[in-house]
């Protein structure tokens, strides 16, 4: 909703249609991602790590990888205008997310996103129970899934070689038309969820909130992550407090929880520490 409102309310960008003629596969473009190994590594780590988390999906990993690459770039100015480094980080996260999501499905029977939930449903329909025993009882299925994850990359590469020019024409579609279509589908989907206008109103409110955040350059990823993982975190916290008689002491007495707590604090305060370090090095800044 927020992105659709941004597309509708923004001026129509002007594109050079002659660029489509030069669109195609070239060795220079094919090898371009390998010029940014740090961005590739960031996308790989985030995509695999977030893919393991249930119900998060690839949208969060691609956004986080893009912003991470932007923060670590020497010149973050071109980001948002086709900077290859941001594209490499986001696409690496998107591709590695599928492998991470398959880990939880095959080992624990917990789908990581909508696609793996469908795969798990197919397994159950055919009498296959995902879990640790699947590796010993039906190893051919595990080998087939892993082989398909490898083969699909070559299939996608072949399709892109054949359809690169038709796909390039999508960049010249009026974004306002796409925004209106997205808005219509969003309202239809929200109404059909419970056949109630209440859901439509909630959708509109949060769409406007997302538009305000986009215009004010306020990142919405923390809000999305809180919405997706909030219930799970609260349920786990209640379970811990129930076992510890309401005490938070296990957070600092257990080595694993203490290490995770320290890591979370470092992630939260890392931008502040970096800003203070730069201020100390350059007092005039």
C-alpha positions as CSV (number, residue, x, y, z in Angstrom):
1,X,0.0,0.0,0.0
2,X,2.7,2.5,1.0
3,X,4.8,1.9,-2.2
4,X,1.6,2.1,-4.3
5,X,0.7,5.5,-2.8
6,X,4.3,6.7,-3.4
7,X,4.0,5.6,-7.1
8,X,0.7,7.3,-7.5
9,X,1.7,10.6,-5.8
10,X,5.1,10.9,-7.5
11,X,5.7,12.6,-10.8
12,X,6.0,10.3,-13.8
13,X,9.7,9.6,-14.5
14,X,11.1,10.1,-17.9
15,X,12.9,7.2,-19.5
16,X,15.1,6.9,-22.6
17,X,13.3,4.3,-24.7
18,X,16.4,3.8,-26.9
19,X,18.1,2.0,-24.0
20,X,15.9,-1.1,-24.7
21,X,17.8,-1.7,-28.0
22,X,21.1,-2.1,-26.0
23,X,19.5,-4.4,-23.5
24,X,20.9,-7.9,-23.6
25,X,23.4,-10.3,-22.1
26,X,27.1,-9.3,-22.0
27,X,30.1,-10.7,-20.3
28,X,30.7,-7.4,-18.6
29,X,27.2,-7.4,-17.1
30,X,27.4,-11.0,-16.2
31,X,30.6,-10.5,-14.2
32,X,29.5,-7.2,-12.7
33,X,28.3,-8.7,-9.4
34,X,31.7,-10.2,-8.7
35,X,33.1,-6.7,-8.4
36,X,31.3,-6.3,-5.2
37,X,32.2,-9.3,-3.0
38,X,31.3,-7.5,0.3
39,X,27.8,-6.8,-1.0
40,X,27.4,-10.4,-2.1
41,X,28.6,-11.7,1.3
42,X,26.2,-9.4,3.1
43,X,23.3,-10.5,1.0
44,X,24.2,-14.1,1.4
45,X,24.5,-13.9,5.2
46,X,21.3,-11.9,5.7
47,X,19.3,-14.0,3.2
48,X,20.3,-17.3,4.7
49,X,19.9,-16.1,8.3
50,X,16.5,-14.5,7.8
51,X,15.3,-17.4,5.6
52,X,15.6,-19.7,8.6
53,X,13.3,-17.5,10.6
54,X,9.7,-18.7,10.3
55,X,7.1,-16.4,8.5
56,X,9.5,-13.6,7.7
57,X,10.1,-14.1,4.0
58,X,12.4,-12.6,1.4
59,X,11.1,-9.1,1.5
60,X,12.7,-8.3,4.8
61,X,16.1,-9.9,3.9
62,X,16.3,-8.0,0.6
63,X,15.5,-4.6,2.3
64,X,17.9,-5.2,5.1
65,X,20.7,-6.3,2.7
66,X,20.1,-3.2,0.6
67,X,20.3,-0.8,3.6
68,X,23.3,-2.6,5.0
69,X,25.1,-2.3,1.7
70,X,24.2,1.4,1.5
71,X,25.6,2.0,5.0
72,X,28.9,0.3,4.2
73,X,29.3,1.9,0.7
74,X,32.0,4.6,0.3
75,X,29.6,6.7,-1.7
76,X,25.9,6.0,-0.8
77,X,24.6,8.8,-3.0
78,X,23.8,6.7,-6.1
79,X,21.7,4.2,-4.1
80,X,18.1,4.3,-5.4
81,X,19.3,5.3,-8.9
82,X,20.5,1.9,-10.0
83,X,23.6,1.5,-8.0
84,X,25.0,-2.1,-8.8
85,X,26.1,-2.6,-5.2
86,X,22.6,-2.3,-3.8
87,X,21.2,-4.5,-6.5
88,X,23.8,-7.2,-5.9
89,X,23.2,-7.2,-2.1
90,X,19.4,-7.3,-2.5
91,X,19.4,-10.1,-5.1
92,X,21.9,-12.2,-3.3
93,X,19.7,-12.0,-0.2
94,X,16.6,-12.8,-2.2
95,X,18.2,-15.9,-3.8
96,X,19.8,-17.2,-0.6
97,X,16.6,-16.8,1.3
98,X,15.1,-19.8,-0.4
99,X,17.9,-22.1,0.8
100,X,17.6,-20.8,4.4
101,X,13.8,-21.3,4.4
102,X,14.2,-24.9,3.2
103,X,16.3,-25.7,6.2
104,X,13.5,-25.2,8.7
105,X,11.1,-27.1,6.5
106,X,13.3,-30.2,6.0
107,X,14.7,-30.3,9.5
108,X,11.9,-29.0,11.8
109,X,8.8,-29.0,9.6
110,X,8.4,-25.3,10.0
111,X,7.8,-23.2,6.8
112,X,9.9,-20.1,6.5
113,X,7.7,-18.3,4.0
114,X,4.6,-18.8,1.8
115,X,6.5,-20.8,-0.8
116,X,7.9,-23.3,1.7
117,X,4.5,-23.5,3.3
118,X,3.1,-24.7,0.0
119,X,6.0,-27.2,-0.4
120,X,5.3,-28.5,3.1
121,X,1.7,-28.9,2.2
122,X,2.6,-31.0,-0.8
123,X,4.8,-33.2,1.4
124,X,2.0,-33.8,3.8
125,X,-0.5,-34.6,1.1
126,X,1.8,-37.3,-0.2
127,X,2.4,-38.7,3.2
128,X,5.9,-37.3,3.7
129,X,6.5,-35.9,7.2
130,X,9.2,-33.2,7.2
131,X,11.6,-33.5,10.1
132,X,14.9,-35.1,11.2
133,X,13.7,-38.6,10.4
134,X,13.2,-37.5,6.7
135,X,17.0,-37.5,6.2
136,X,17.3,-41.1,7.1
137,X,13.9,-42.5,5.9
138,X,13.8,-40.7,2.5
139,X,17.2,-39.4,1.6
140,X,16.3,-39.3,-2.1
141,X,13.8,-36.5,-1.4
142,X,16.5,-34.4,0.4
143,X,18.9,-35.0,-2.5
144,X,16.2,-34.0,-5.0
145,X,15.3,-30.8,-3.2
146,X,19.0,-29.8,-3.0
147,X,19.6,-30.6,-6.6
148,X,16.5,-28.6,-7.7
149,X,17.8,-25.6,-5.8
150,X,21.0,-25.8,-7.9
151,X,19.4,-26.6,-11.3
152,X,16.8,-23.8,-11.0
153,X,19.6,-21.2,-11.1
154,X,20.6,-22.3,-14.6
155,X,17.0,-22.5,-15.7
156,X,16.4,-18.9,-14.6
157,X,19.6,-17.8,-16.3
158,X,18.4,-19.3,-19.6
159,X,15.0,-17.7,-19.3
160,X,16.6,-14.3,-18.6
161,X,18.8,-14.6,-21.7
162,X,15.8,-15.3,-23.8
163,X,13.4,-12.7,-22.2
164,X,15.8,-9.8,-21.1
165,X,14.4,-7.3,-23.7
166,X,10.7,-7.9,-23.0
167,X,11.4,-7.7,-19.3
168,X,13.3,-4.4,-19.8
169,X,10.2,-2.9,-21.2
170,X,8.4,-3.2,-17.9
171,X,10.6,-0.4,-16.6
172,X,8.8,2.0,-19.0
173,X,5.3,1.2,-17.7
174,X,3.7,4.3,-16.1
175,X,4.2,3.8,-12.3
176,X,0.9,5.5,-11.6
177,X,-0.9,2.8,-13.5
178,X,0.9,0.1,-11.6
179,X,0.2,2.0,-8.3
180,X,-3.5,2.1,-9.0
181,X,-3.6,-1.6,-9.8
182,X,-1.7,-2.4,-6.6
183,X,-4.1,-0.2,-4.6
184,X,-7.2,-1.9,-6.1
185,X,-5.8,-5.4,-5.4
186,X,-4.9,-4.4,-1.9
187,X,-8.4,-3.2,-1.1
188,X,-10.0,-6.2,-2.7
189,X,-7.7,-8.6,-0.8
190,X,-8.3,-6.8,2.6
191,X,-12.1,-6.9,2.1
192,X,-12.1,-10.5,1.0
193,X,-10.2,-11.5,4.2
194,X,-13.3,-11.2,6.3
195,X,-15.9,-9.5,4.0
196,X,-15.7,-6.4,6.2
197,X,-15.0,-2.8,5.4
198,X,-13.1,-2.6,8.8
199,X,-10.2,-4.4,7.2
200,X,-10.2,-1.9,4.3
201,X,-10.1,1.0,6.7
202,X,-7.2,-0.5,8.6
203,X,-5.4,-1.1,5.3
204,X,-5.9,2.5,4.2
205,X,-4.7,3.8,7.6
206,X,-1.5,1.8,7.5
207,X,-1.0,2.6,3.9
208,X,-1.0,6.3,4.7
209,X,1.3,5.7,7.6
210,X,3.7,3.9,5.3
211,X,3.5,6.8,2.8
212,X,4.3,9.3,5.6
213,X,7.3,7.1,6.7
214,X,8.5,7.0,3.0
215,X,8.3,10.7,2.6
216,X,10.0,11.4,5.9
217,X,12.7,8.7,5.2
218,X,11.7,6.7,8.2
219,X,12.5,3.0,7.7
220,X,9.5,0.8,7.9
221,X,11.4,-2.5,8.2
222,X,11.5,-2.5,12.0
223,X,7.7,-2.1,12.0
224,X,7.3,-5.0,9.6
225,X,9.6,-7.2,11.6
226,X,7.8,-6.3,14.9
227,X,4.5,-7.2,13.3
228,X,5.7,-10.5,12.0
229,X,7.8,-11.6,15.0
230,X,5.9,-9.8,17.8
231,X,3.5,-12.7,18.7
232,X,6.3,-15.3,18.6
233,X,8.6,-13.2,20.8
234,X,5.8,-12.4,23.3
235,X,4.8,-16.1,23.5
236,X,8.5,-17.1,24.1
237,X,8.8,-14.4,26.8
238,X,5.7,-15.6,28.6
239,X,7.0,-19.1,28.5
240,X,10.3,-18.1,30.0
241,X,8.7,-16.0,32.7
242,X,6.4,-18.9,33.6
243,X,9.4,-21.2,34.0
244,X,11.5,-18.7,36.0
245,X,8.6,-17.5,38.3
246,X,8.6,-14.1,36.7
247,X,12.4,-13.5,36.9
248,X,14.5,-12.2,34.0
249,X,17.7,-13.6,35.5
250,X,18.0,-16.5,32.9
251,X,18.7,-13.8,30.2
252,X,22.1,-13.1,31.9
253,X,22.9,-16.4,33.6
254,X,22.6,-18.6,30.5
255,X,25.6,-18.4,28.1
256,X,23.6,-18.6,24.9
257,X,21.0,-16.0,26.0
258,X,23.7,-13.7,27.4
259,X,25.6,-13.9,24.1
260,X,22.5,-13.1,22.1
261,X,21.6,-10.2,24.4
262,X,25.1,-8.7,24.0
263,X,24.8,-9.1,20.2
264,X,21.5,-7.4,20.2
265,X,22.8,-4.5,22.2
266,X,25.8,-4.1,19.9
267,X,23.5,-4.1,16.9
268,X,21.3,-1.4,18.5
269,X,24.1,0.9,19.6
270,X,26.6,0.2,16.7
271,X,25.5,3.3,14.7
272,X,25.9,5.5,17.8
273,X,29.3,4.1,18.5
274,X,30.4,4.6,14.9
275,X,29.2,8.2,15.1
276,X,31.0,8.9,18.3
277,X,34.2,7.3,16.9
278,X,34.0,9.6,13.9
279,X,33.3,12.6,16.1
280,X,36.4,11.8,18.2
281,X,38.6,11.4,15.1
282,X,37.3,14.5,13.5
283,X,36.2,17.0,16.2
284,X,35.4,19.6,13.5
285,X,32.8,17.5,11.8
